[in-house]
Structure formats: structure tokens, C-alpha cells
Amino acid sequence: MPEIAQLPFDDSENPMSITTTPNDHLDRVALTPFTSGTTGMPKAVPRTVKNMCAGAASIVAGTRNTHDAVHPPVGLILGSSFASMTSTIAYSYWYMGGTAVIADERFSRAATLRVIETCRVSILAVMRSHIALLCEGRDLSPERVKSVKYVVVTGEIIIASFLKKAQEAFPSAVVSGTYRMTEGNGLFGWEHGQPNPVPTWGDVVSCGRSMAATRMRLVSREAGTVVKRGEQGELHAGSDSFVDRYVDKSDPKSETGAFYEDTHGKRWFRTGDIAILDDADNAFVVGRASETVKSLTGSFLSFIVESCIAMYLDVEVHVIGIPSPMHGELLYAIIDYLGEDNATGVRPRRHHQLGAVGVGDVAHDCHGEDGQNLSSKLDDGISAKQ
């Protein structure tokens, strides 16, 4: 069977005439990814042509200064391990007139580094876990990744220490933390260039400012009113890049579901994320509302405890609440240690791979180079961040 490239074709075999207007419309469903299912059953998200195009335009506008420096870009797609963004990020590269390179069917550290070097990749969009994996080993050198000029880290909350680690791994690039969801993207960005240093709220890095043609507000989950600047509230978003329903036919006008319309007919999406807006309009996403742990001593966002632990231990950590009849919920940390020793000199005496241990046990079983117990440090850190 001959190769397709060797087969002769002519215009008469093309079913679409160049003078024919394509039969398409903005409301056509172009892609149906699924949510991660962290808050229940995964939901099918019908992203339309309008959603996809608006999202790509907003993402590009939010990083325009960086993209102009690498035009036309060569962007890397990391395959099936990158969830729904694998399918959507190619549209951003297309919007910029660039090239999309797929490194492998699934994430492979060796394949990713090889493709960056051989294809001179200039834009890299990754999850936080990808950065941790790429930094393992001694074959990641500034020379191998010198073509990379922009790294966007997404999928999780980014803290300042992690952003610094990523910047050290890609010294020739601008490294940015961003906010994206399966239901939509392009809500925040740096339209006039990312500031240096990047604004932080505690340890949380800002994901940018609200972009043109987007809407956002932070709402108290208890009172249902918009909160003041500097206060935590649930992020409600609205723009053409966000869908207005799930495939289960959720009523877009419902006042109790994820989607609703206000009295002016504007559509909104309850993201379920807790965020803060400072006086300079910088937005900080600090956790998921569903991950609030309620104990008798108070309520904690899991991320606050996670970031405190990560300050002293070189670990990937996820904090959850375990129901207790006496204490409401007890904080437990699921920990994956990244190596035998970590960069801060803290060596845990309990060394599990992906084990669940009490947060108090983590603190009492870990000591710094000075021999000081970390329990008091953890308590002080959590109090300060609350």
C-alpha cells in the first residue's frame, strides 16, 4: 500500500470548495472533556467553538509580552497524562501561528527532555508534578533547555518556593503559575507582562489579574454576598471561554447548581475554589472549598497546612480531614518523599512511600539540621497563614 504522501490529489477531489463558507457555528460542541471527579462523579463538559476560541485568545493575551519574544512559538504537549488541557492547548499554539510538538503518548521524562532539545521548544505548559519529575537526575542542564523561554505551571496551587525551583530549572525562561479549569480558562493573566517579583499572598503566587471580557467575583459561601478585598471567598467566573452547563443538562438558570444567571442575565460559574483579591487587583487561588477541614479548634484550608509542611520537608503532600467523634475532623497528611534527604536537611524518621500519617506525628518525628523539633514551627506557620 503506497504512502499517503505519495498519492496524487487534485482540487477536484476536495469536497469543500475554497469559495464555500464552512457550515459551522459558535455554539457547536467542539470537545467534551471530563472533570477530574475530585468533588464527586466526573462530569462531561461540552466546550463549544466559542469557548475554545475565546479561551485561546484570552490565554495568549494574558502572556502576550512573553509570546511576542518567541514568535512563532514551538509549544510542547505532554500527552494523555496532561488531562483535558492536552486537547485544548494546541488551540493556543494555533492561535499564535506556532507549532505543537507531542513528546510521547504518556509523560516521559527522557522523551520530554529529548524533544525540548531537538525541536528547540520555546513554550512549555506543565503540571507541578511534571516539574518535580523533570528536576530529578543530573541530566537536566541549562544548556539542554536553553530554547525554553516561557514555562506555565498549572493544575495546582503554586507557592513561591516551587516557582523558584522551576525558575532555577529553566533559567532562560519566564516561569508563571496560572489558573485553569476543565470548564474554562483564560480568566487571569498578565496582559502587560508578568511583574518581577511575582506578587504573593503568604506563600501563594498570584495567577494574574482579571482579563478583558471576563468577569469574576468572590462570594462568601455562608452569607452569599461579595467579600471585601483581602478576604477569602468562593470564586465565581464568567466569560465566553467558560461553558454554561454540563452534559447532564444542568439548568443554567439554577440558583443552587454550578451554573446560574444573575438579575442582569449574565451567566456565572461557581468554581468551588477559594480565592483572595488584593488592593492591586492581583488574584490568589488558595484552595478548594471542598478541602476545608473543620476541627474543634477551627477550620483550615488543606493547602495552608500542606504549604507549611512543604517548607520543611522535600515532599509532595496532600492533607485531608478524617472524621473523629471527639475532635470534629483530624488533619492527616498523605506524603510522598522526594528522595532520601531533602534540600533543607530535614530527615524524617518515619519514611513511607505514600503513607497517611497524622500531621502532629509528621511534626514530632521530623527535625531540622539544628535538631529543633518542627511541631512548634508548623503551629506558628499555620497560625500566620490563617
HELIX and SHEET records of a PDB file:
HELIX    1   1 ILE A    4  GLN A    6  5                                   3    
HELIX    2   2 ASP A   11  GLU A   13  5                                   3    
HELIX    3   3 VAL A   49  GLY A   62  1                                  14    
HELIX    4   4 ARG A   64  ASP A   68  1                                   5    
HELIX    5   5 GLY A   79  PHE A   82  5                                   4    
HELIX    6   6 MET A   85  TYR A   95  1                                  11    
HELIX    7   7 ARG A  109  THR A  118  1                                  10    
HELIX    8   8 ARG A  128  LEU A  134  1                                   7    
HELIX    9   9 ALA A  160  ALA A  169  1                                  10    
HELIX   10  10 ALA A  289  GLU A  291  5                                   3    
HELIX   11  11 SER A  302  TYR A  312  1                                  11    
HELIX   12  12 VAL A  359  HIS A  364  1                                   6    
HELIX   13  13 SER A  375  LYS A  385  1                                  11    
SHEET    1   A 2 VAL A  29  LEU A  31  0                                        
SHEET    2   A 2 ARG A  47  THR A  48 -1                                        
SHEET    1   B 5 THR A  99  ILE A 102  0                                        
SHEET    2   B 5 VAL A  74  ILE A  77  1                                        
SHEET    3   B 5 ILE A 123  MET A 127  1                                        
SHEET    4   B 5 TYR A 150  THR A 154  1                                        
SHEET    5   B 5 VAL A 174  GLY A 177  1                                        
SHEET    1   C 2 PHE A 188  GLY A 189  0                                        
SHEET    2   C 2 ARG A 209  SER A 210 -1                                        
SHEET    1   D 2 THR A 200  TRP A 201  0                                        
SHEET    2   D 2 VAL A 204  VAL A 205 -1                                        
SHEET    1   E 4 THR A 214  VAL A 219  0                                        
SHEET    2   E 4 GLY A 233  SER A 239 -1                                        
SHEET    3   E 4 ARG A 267  LEU A 277 -1                                        
SHEET    4   E 4 PHE A 259  GLU A 261 -1                                        
SHEET    1   F 4 THR A 214  VAL A 219  0                                        
SHEET    2   F 4 GLY A 233  SER A 239 -1                                        
SHEET    3   F 4 ARG A 267  LEU A 277 -1                                        
SHEET    4   F 4 ALA A 283  ARG A 288 -1                                        
SHEET    1   G 2 THR A 292  SER A 295  0                                        
SHEET    2   G 2 GLY A 298  LEU A 301 -1                                        
SHEET    1   H 3 VAL A 315  SER A 324  0                                        
SHEET    2   H 3 GLY A 328  TYR A 337 -1                                        
SHEET    3   H 3 GLN A 353  GLY A 358 -1                                        
END                                                                             
